[in-house]
């Protein structure tokens, strides 16, 4: 049993644009690029759905910040800082022996 092939975003965009041109049928494109026709149709639909986002003002959207995750990460940083401090103090007597 083989794993599913992961295609690069650039490849998907290239295939979807070729499908949009309409110069070849989806079956011809599928045999040319070695992918299933259903995938080409999905990529074409995704391209059409996301095309309006290219022309949005303000550039990229600001990332959504998960406050719970930030709080957990800050707590983990604090724990690691305390552990490092403890180990630093405990290993000082042996620092000159190495």
C-alpha distances in whole Angstrom, upper triangle without the diagonal:
4,7,10,12,16,19,22,25,27,24,24,28,28,26,28,31,31,30,33,35,34,35,32,30,27,25,27,26,22,22,24,22,19,18,18,21,21,20,23,25,24,25,28,29,28,31,33,33,34,36,39,38,39,43,43,46,46,43,40,40,41,38,38,39,38,41,40,37,40,42,40,39,43,43,41,42,46,44,43,46,48,46,47,50,50,49,51,54,53,52,55,57,55,54,57,56,53
4,7,9,12,15,18,21,23,21,21,25,25,23,25,28,28,27,30,32,32,32,29,28,25,23,24,23,19,20,21,19,16,15,16,19,19,18,21,23,22,22,26,27,26,28,31,31,31,33,36,35,36,40,40,43,43,40,37,37,38,36,36,37,36,40,38,36,38,41,38,37,41,42,39,41,44,43,41,45,47,45,45,49,49,47,49,53,52,51,54,56,53,53,56,54,51
4,6,9,12,16,18,21,19,18,22,23,21,23,26,26,26,29,31,31,32,29,27,24,23,24,22,19,20,21,18,15,14,15,19,18,16,19,21,20,20,23,24,23,25,28,28,28,30,33,32,33,37,37,40,40,36,33,34,34,32,32,34,33,36,35,32,35,37,35,34,38,38,36,37,41,40,38,42,44,42,42,46,46,45,47,50,49,48,51,54,51,51,53,52,49
4,6,10,13,15,18,16,15,19,20,18,19,23,23,22,25,27,27,28,26,24,21,20,22,19,16,17,19,16,13,11,12,15,15,12,15,18,16,16,20,21,20,22,25,24,24,27,30,29,29,33,34,37,37,33,31,31,32,30,30,32,31,35,34,31,34,37,34,34,37,38,36,37,41,40,39,42,44,43,43,47,47,46,48,51,51,50,53,55,53,52,55,54,51
4,6,10,13,15,12,12,16,17,15,17,20,20,20,23,25,25,26,24,23,19,19,20,17,14,16,16,13,11,10,11,15,14,12,14,17,15,15,18,20,19,20,23,23,23,25,28,27,27,31,32,35,35,32,29,30,31,29,30,32,32,35,35,32,34,37,35,34,37,39,36,37,41,41,39,42,45,43,43,47,48,46,48,51,51,50,52,55,53,52,54,54,51
4,7,9,12,10,10,14,15,14,16,19,19,19,22,24,25,26,24,23,20,20,21,18,16,17,17,14,13,11,13,16,15,12,14,17,15,13,17,18,16,18,21,21,20,22,25,24,24,28,29,32,31,28,25,26,27,25,27,28,29,32,32,29,31,34,32,31,35,36,34,35,38,38,37,39,42,41,41,44,45,44,45,49,49,48,50,53,51,50,52,52,49
4,6,8,6,7,10,11,11,12,15,16,16,19,21,22,23,21,21,17,18,19,15,14,16,15,11,11,10,12,14,14,11,12,15,13,11,14,16,15,15,19,19,18,20,23,22,22,25,27,29,29,26,24,25,27,25,27,29,29,33,33,30,32,35,34,33,36,38,36,36,40,40,38,41,44,43,42,46,47,46,47,51,51,50,52,55,53,51,54,54,51
4,5,5,6,9,10,11,12,14,16,17,18,20,22,23,22,22,19,20,20,17,16,18,16,13,14,13,15,17,17,13,14,16,15,12,15,17,15,14,18,19,17,18,22,20,19,23,24,27,27,23,21,22,24,23,25,27,28,32,32,29,31,34,33,31,34,36,34,35,38,39,37,39,42,41,41,44,46,45,45,49,50,48,50,53,51,50,52,53,49
4,5,5,6,9,10,10,12,14,15,16,18,20,22,21,21,19,21,21,17,17,19,18,14,16,14,16,17,17,13,13,15,13,10,13,14,12,11,15,15,13,15,18,16,16,19,21,23,23,20,18,19,21,20,23,25,26,30,31,28,29,33,32,31,34,36,34,35,38,39,37,39,43,42,41,45,47,46,46,50,50,49,51,55,53,51,54,54,51
4,5,5,6,9,10,11,12,14,15,17,19,20,20,20,18,20,20,16,16,18,16,13,15,14,17,18,18,15,13,16,15,11,13,16,13,12,16,17,15,15,18,17,16,19,21,23,24,20,19,21,23,23,25,28,29,33,34,31,32,36,35,33,36,39,37,37,41,42,40,42,45,44,44,47,49,48,48,52,53,51,53,56,55,53,55,55,52
4,5,5,6,9,10,11,12,14,16,17,18,17,18,15,17,16,13,13,15,13,9,11,11,14,15,15,12,11,14,14,10,12,15,14,12,16,18,16,17,20,20,18,22,24,27,27,24,22,24,26,26,28,30,32,35,36,34,35,38,37,36,39,41,39,39,43,44,42,44,47,46,46,49,51,50,50,54,55,53,55,58,56,54,57,57,54
4,5,5,6,9,10,11,12,14,16,17,16,16,14,16,16,12,12,15,13,10,12,10,12,12,13,9,8,11,10,6,9,11,10,9,13,14,13,14,18,17,17,20,22,25,26,22,21,22,25,24,26,29,30,34,35,32,34,37,36,35,38,40,39,39,43,43,42,44,47,47,46,49,51,50,51,55,55,54,56,59,58,56,59,59,55
4,6,5,6,9,10,10,12,15,16,16,17,15,17,17,13,14,17,15,12,15,13,15,15,15,12,10,12,11,7,8,11,10,7,11,13,11,11,15,15,14,17,19,22,23,20,19,21,24,23,26,29,30,34,35,33,34,38,37,36,39,41,40,40,44,44,43,45,48,48,47,50,52,51,52,56,56,55,57,60,59,57,60,60,57
4,6,5,6,9,10,11,13,14,14,15,13,16,15,11,12,15,12,10,13,13,15,14,16,13,10,13,13,10,10,13,13,10,13,16,15,14,18,18,16,19,22,25,26,23,22,24,27,27,29,32,34,38,39,36,37,41,41,39,42,44,43,43,46,47,46,48,51,50,50,53,55,54,54,58,59,57,59,62,61,59,61,61,58
4,5,5,6,9,10,11,12,11,12,10,12,11,8,9,12,10,8,10,9,11,11,12,10,7,10,11,8,8,12,12,10,13,16,15,15,19,19,18,21,24,27,28,25,24,26,29,29,31,34,35,39,40,37,39,42,42,40,43,46,44,44,48,49,47,49,52,52,51,54,56,55,56,60,60,59,61,64,62,61,63,63,60
4,5,5,6,9,10,12,12,12,10,13,13,10,11,14,13,11,13,12,13,11,12,9,6,8,9,6,5,8,9,7,9,12,12,12,15,16,16,19,21,24,26,23,22,24,27,27,29,32,33,37,38,36,38,41,41,40,42,45,44,44,48,48,47,49,52,52,52,55,57,56,57,60,61,60,62,65,63,61,64,65,61
4,5,5,6,9,11,11,13,12,15,14,11,13,16,14,13,16,15,16,14,15,13,10,11,12,9,7,11,11,8,10,13,13,11,15,16,15,17,20,23,25,22,22,24,28,28,30,33,35,39,40,38,39,43,43,41,44,47,45,46,49,50,49,51,54,54,53,56,58,57,58,61,62,61,63,66,65,63,65,66,63
4,5,5,7,8,8,10,9,12,11,8,11,13,11,10,14,13,14,13,15,13,10,11,13,11,9,13,14,11,13,16,16,15,19,20,19,21,24,27,29,26,26,28,31,31,34,37,38,42,43,41,42,46,46,44,47,50,48,48,52,53,52,53,57,56,56,59,61,60,60,64,65,63,65,69,67,65,67,68,64
4,5,6,8,7,7,7,10,10,7,10,13,12,11,14,13,13,10,12,11,7,8,11,9,7,10,12,10,11,15,16,15,18,20,19,21,24,28,30,27,27,28,31,31,33,37,38,42,43,41,42,46,45,44,47,50,48,49,53,53,52,54,57,57,56,60,62,61,61,65,66,65,67,70,68,66,69,69,66
4,5,8,9,10,10,14,13,11,14,16,15,15,18,16,16,13,14,14,10,10,12,10,7,10,12,9,9,13,14,12,15,17,17,19,22,25,27,25,25,26,30,30,32,36,37,41,42,41,42,46,45,44,47,50,49,49,53,54,53,54,58,57,57,60,62,61,62,65,66,65,67,71,69,67,70,70,67
4,6,8,10,11,14,13,11,14,17,15,15,18,18,18,15,17,16,13,13,15,14,11,13,15,13,13,16,17,15,18,20,19,20,24,27,29,27,27,29,33,33,35,39,41,44,46,44,45,49,49,47,50,53,52,52,55,56,55,57,60,60,59,62,65,64,64,68,69,68,69,73,71,69,72,72,69
4,5,7,8,12,11,10,13,15,14,15,18,17,17,14,16,16,12,12,15,14,11,14,16,14,14,18,19,17,20,23,22,23,27,30,32,30,30,32,35,36,38,41,43,46,48,46,47,51,51,50,52,55,54,54,58,58,57,59,62,62,62,65,67,66,67,70,71,70,72,75,73,71,74,74,71
4,7,10,12,10,10,13,14,13,15,17,17,18,15,18,18,14,15,18,17,14,17,19,17,17,21,22,20,23,26,24,26,29,32,35,32,32,34,38,38,40,44,45,49,50,48,50,53,53,52,55,57,56,56,60,60,59,61,64,64,63,66,68,67,68,71,72,71,73,76,74,72,75,75,72
4,7,8,6,6,10,11,10,12,14,15,15,12,15,16,12,13,17,16,14,17,19,18,18,22,23,21,25,27,26,28,31,34,36,34,33,35,39,39,40,44,45,49,50,48,49,53,52,51,54,56,55,55,59,60,58,60,64,63,62,66,67,66,67,71,71,70,72,75,73,71,74,74,71
4,5,5,6,9,10,11,12,14,13,13,9,12,14,11,11,15,15,13,15,18,17,18,21,22,22,25,27,26,29,31,35,37,34,34,35,39,38,40,43,44,48,49,47,49,52,51,51,54,56,54,55,59,59,58,60,63,63,62,66,67,66,67,71,71,70,72,75,73,72,74,74,71
4,5,5,6,9,10,10,11,10,9,6,9,10,7,8,11,12,10,13,15,15,16,19,20,20,23,25,25,27,30,33,35,33,32,33,36,36,37,40,41,45,46,44,46,49,48,47,50,52,51,52,55,56,55,57,60,59,59,62,64,63,64,68,68,67,69,72,70,69,71,71,68
4,5,5,6,9,10,10,9,8,6,10,11,9,10,14,14,14,16,18,19,20,22,24,24,27,29,28,31,33,37,39,36,35,36,39,38,40,43,43,47,48,46,48,51,50,49,52,54,53,54,57,57,56,59,61,60,60,64,65,64,65,69,69,68,70,73,71,70,72,72,69
4,5,5,6,9,10,10,10,9,13,13,11,13,16,16,15,18,20,19,21,23,25,24,28,29,29,31,34,37,39,36,35,37,40,39,41,44,45,49,49,47,49,52,51,50,53,55,54,54,58,58,57,59,62,61,61,64,66,65,66,69,69,68,70,73,71,70,72,72,68
4,5,5,6,8,8,9,8,11,11,8,11,13,12,12,15,17,16,18,21,21,21,25,26,25,28,31,34,36,33,32,33,36,36,38,40,41,45,46,44,45,49,48,47,50,52,50,51,54,55,53,56,59,58,57,61,62,61,62,66,66,65,67,70,68,66,69,69,65
4,5,5,5,5,6,5,9,9,7,10,12,12,13,16,17,17,19,21,22,22,26,27,27,30,32,35,37,34,32,34,36,35,37,40,40,44,44,42,44,47,46,45,49,50,49,49,53,53,52,54,57,56,56,59,61,59,61,64,64,63,66,68,66,65,67,67,64
4,6,5,7,8,9,12,12,11,14,16,16,16,19,21,20,22,25,26,26,29,30,30,33,35,38,40,37,35,37,39,39,40,43,43,47,47,45,47,50,49,48,51,53,51,52,55,55,54,56,59,58,58,61,63,61,62,66,66,64,67,70,67,66,68,68,64
4,6,8,10,11,14,13,12,15,17,16,16,20,20,20,22,25,25,25,28,29,28,31,34,37,38,35,34,36,38,38,39,42,43,47,47,45,46,50,49,47,51,52,50,51,55,55,53,56,59,57,57,60,62,60,61,65,65,64,66,69,66,65,67,67,63
4,6,9,10,13,11,10,13,15,13,14,18,18,17,20,22,22,23,26,27,26,29,31,34,35,32,31,32,35,34,36,39,40,43,44,41,43,46,45,43,47,49,47,47,51,51,49,52,55,54,53,56,58,57,58,61,61,60,62,65,63,61,64,63,60
4,7,9,12,11,10,14,15,14,16,19,19,19,22,24,24,25,28,29,28,32,34,37,38,34,33,34,36,35,37,39,40,43,43,41,43,46,45,43,47,48,46,47,51,51,49,52,54,53,53,56,58,56,57,61,61,59,62,65,62,61,63,63,59
4,6,8,7,7,11,12,11,13,16,16,17,19,21,21,22,26,26,26,30,31,35,36,32,31,32,34,33,34,37,37,41,41,38,41,44,42,41,45,46,44,45,49,49,47,50,53,52,51,55,56,55,56,60,60,59,61,64,62,60,63,63,59
4,5,5,7,9,10,11,13,15,16,17,19,20,21,23,26,27,27,30,32,35,36,34,32,32,35,34,35,37,37,41,41,39,41,44,43,42,46,47,45,47,50,50,49,52,54,53,53,57,58,57,58,61,61,61,63,66,64,63,65,65,62
4,5,5,6,9,10,11,12,14,15,17,18,20,21,24,25,26,29,30,34,36,33,31,32,35,34,35,38,38,42,42,40,42,45,44,44,47,49,47,48,52,52,51,54,56,55,55,59,60,59,60,64,64,63,66,69,67,65,68,68,65
4,5,5,6,9,10,11,12,14,15,16,18,20,23,24,25,28,29,33,34,32,30,30,33,32,32,35,35,39,39,37,40,43,42,41,45,46,45,46,50,50,49,52,54,53,54,57,58,57,59,62,62,62,64,67,65,64,67,67,64
4,5,5,6,8,10,10,12,14,15,16,18,21,22,22,25,27,30,32,29,27,27,30,29,30,32,33,37,37,35,37,40,39,38,42,43,42,43,47,47,46,48,51,50,50,54,55,54,56,59,59,58,61,64,62,61,64,63,60
4,5,5,6,9,10,10,12,14,15,16,20,20,21,24,26,29,31,28,26,27,30,29,31,34,34,38,39,37,39,42,41,40,44,45,44,45,48,49,48,50,53,52,52,56,57,56,57,61,61,60,63,66,64,62,65,65,62
4,5,5,6,9,10,11,12,14,15,18,20,20,23,25,28,30,28,26,27,30,29,30,33,34,38,38,37,39,42,41,41,44,46,45,46,49,50,49,51,54,54,54,57,58,58,59,62,63,62,64,68,66,64,67,68,64
4,5,5,6,9,10,10,12,14,17,18,19,22,23,27,28,26,24,24,27,26,27,30,30,34,35,33,35,38,38,37,40,42,41,42,46,46,45,48,51,50,50,53,55,54,56,59,59,59,61,64,63,61,64,65,62
4,5,5,6,9,10,10,12,15,16,16,19,21,24,26,23,21,22,25,24,26,29,30,34,34,32,34,38,37,36,39,41,40,41,44,45,44,46,49,49,49,52,54,53,54,57,58,57,60,63,61,60,63,63,60
4,5,5,6,9,10,10,14,15,15,18,20,24,26,23,22,23,26,26,27,31,32,36,37,35,37,40,40,39,42,44,43,44,47,48,47,49,52,52,52,55,57,56,57,61,61,61,63,66,64,63,66,66,63
4,5,5,6,9,10,12,14,15,18,19,23,25,23,21,22,25,25,26,29,30,34,35,34,35,39,38,38,41,43,42,43,46,47,47,49,52,52,52,55,56,56,57,60,61,61,63,66,65,63,66,67,64
4,5,5,6,8,11,12,13,16,17,20,22,20,18,18,21,21,22,26,27,30,31,30,32,35,35,34,37,39,39,39,43,44,43,45,48,48,48,51,53,52,53,57,57,57,59,62,61,60,63,63,60
4,6,5,6,9,10,11,13,15,19,20,18,17,18,21,22,23,27,28,32,33,32,33,37,37,36,38,41,40,41,44,45,44,46,49,49,49,52,54,54,54,58,59,58,60,63,62,60,63,64,61
4,6,5,8,10,11,13,15,18,21,19,18,19,23,23,25,28,30,33,35,34,35,38,39,38,40,43,42,43,46,47,47,49,52,52,52,54,57,56,57,60,61,61,63,66,65,63,66,67,64
4,6,7,9,11,13,13,17,19,18,17,17,20,20,21,25,27,30,32,31,32,35,36,35,38,40,40,41,44,45,45,46,49,49,50,52,54,54,55,58,59,59,61,64,63,62,65,65,63
4,6,6,7,10,11,14,16,14,13,14,17,18,19,23,25,28,30,29,30,33,33,33,35,38,37,38,41,42,42,44,47,47,47,49,52,52,52,55,57,56,58,61,60,59,62,63,60
4,5,6,8,10,13,16,14,14,15,19,20,22,25,27,31,33,32,32,36,36,36,38,41,40,40,44,45,45,46,49,50,49,52,54,54,54,58,59,59,60,64,63,61,64,65,62
4,5,6,7,11,13,12,13,14,17,19,21,24,27,30,32,31,32,35,36,35,37,40,40,40,43,45,45,46,49,50,50,52,54,55,55,58,59,59,61,64,63,61,65,66,63
4,5,5,9,11,9,9,10,14,15,17,21,23,27,29,28,28,32,33,32,34,37,37,37,40,42,41,42,45,46,46,48,51,51,51,54,56,56,57,61,60,58,61,62,59
4,6,9,11,8,9,11,15,17,19,23,26,29,31,30,30,34,35,33,35,38,38,38,41,43,42,43,46,47,47,49,51,51,52,55,56,56,57,61,60,58,61,62,59
4,6,9,9,10,12,16,18,21,24,27,30,33,32,32,35,37,35,37,40,40,40,43,45,44,45,48,49,49,51,54,54,54,57,59,58,59,63,62,60,63,64,62
4,7,7,8,9,13,16,18,21,24,27,30,29,29,32,34,33,34,37,38,37,40,42,42,43,46,47,47,49,51,52,52,55,57,56,57,61,61,58,61,63,60
4,6,9,10,13,16,18,21,25,27,30,29,29,32,34,33,34,37,38,37,40,42,42,42,45,47,46,48,51,51,51,54,56,56,57,60,60,58,61,62,60
4,6,8,10,13,16,19,22,24,27,27,26,29,31,30,31,34,35,34,36,39,39,39,42,43,43,44,47,48,48,50,53,52,53,57,57,54,57,59,57
4,7,9,12,15,18,22,24,27,26,25,29,30,29,30,33,33,33,35,38,37,38,41,42,41,43,46,46,46,49,51,51,52,55,55,52,55,57,54
4,6,9,12,15,18,21,24,22,22,25,27,25,27,30,30,29,32,35,34,35,38,39,38,40,43,43,43,46,48,48,49,53,52,50,53,54,52
4,6,9,12,15,18,21,20,19,23,24,23,25,28,28,28,31,33,33,33,37,38,37,39,42,42,43,45,47,47,49,52,52,50,53,54,52
4,6,9,13,15,18,17,16,20,21,20,21,25,25,25,27,30,30,30,33,35,34,36,39,39,40,42,44,44,45,49,49,47,50,52,49
4,6,10,12,15,14,13,17,18,17,19,22,22,22,25,27,27,28,31,32,32,34,36,37,37,40,42,42,43,47,46,45,48,49,47
4,6,9,12,11,11,15,16,16,17,20,21,21,24,26,26,27,30,31,31,33,35,36,37,39,41,42,43,47,47,45,48,50,48
4,6,9,8,8,11,13,12,14,16,17,18,20,22,23,24,26,28,28,30,32,33,34,36,38,38,40,43,43,42,45,47,45
4,6,5,6,9,10,11,12,15,16,17,19,20,21,23,25,26,27,29,31,32,33,35,37,37,39,43,43,41,45,46,44
4,5,5,6,9,10,11,12,14,15,17,19,20,21,23,25,26,27,29,30,31,33,35,36,38,41,41,40,44,45,44
4,5,5,6,9,10,11,12,14,15,17,19,20,21,23,24,26,27,29,30,32,33,35,37,40,40,39,43,44,43
4,5,5,6,9,10,11,12,14,15,16,18,20,21,22,24,26,27,28,30,32,33,35,38,38,37,41,42,40
4,5,5,6,9,10,10,12,14,15,16,19,20,21,23,24,26,27,29,30,31,33,36,37,35,39,40,39
4,5,5,6,9,10,11,13,14,15,17,19,20,21,23,25,26,27,29,30,32,35,36,35,39,40,39
4,5,5,6,9,10,11,12,14,16,17,18,20,21,23,24,26,27,29,31,34,34,33,37,38,37
4,5,5,6,9,10,11,12,14,15,16,18,20,21,22,24,26,27,29,32,32,31,35,36,34
4,5,5,6,9,10,11,12,14,15,17,18,20,21,23,25,26,27,31,31,30,34,35,34
4,5,5,6,9,10,11,12,14,15,17,19,20,22,23,24,26,29,30,29,33,34,33
4,5,5,6,9,10,11,12,14,15,17,18,20,21,22,24,28,28,27,31,32,31
4,5,5,6,9,10,10,12,14,15,16,18,20,21,23,26,26,25,29,30,29
4,5,5,6,9,10,11,12,14,15,17,18,20,21,25,25,25,28,30,29
4,5,5,6,9,10,11,12,14,16,17,18,20,23,24,24,27,28,28
4,5,5,6,9,10,10,12,14,15,16,18,21,21,21,25,26,25
4,5,5,6,9,10,10,12,14,15,17,20,21,20,23,25,24
4,5,5,6,9,10,11,12,14,16,19,20,19,23,24,24
4,5,5,6,9,10,11,12,14,17,18,18,21,22,22
4,5,5,6,9,10,10,12,15,16,15,19,20,19
4,6,5,6,9,10,11,14,15,15,18,20,20
4,5,5,6,9,10,13,14,14,18,19,19
4,5,5,6,9,11,11,12,15,16,16
4,6,5,6,10,10,10,13,15,15
4,6,5,8,10,10,14,15,16
4,6,7,8,10,13,14,15
4,6,6,6,10,11,11
4,5,5,8,10,11
4,6,7,8,11
4,6,5,7
4,6,6
4,6
4
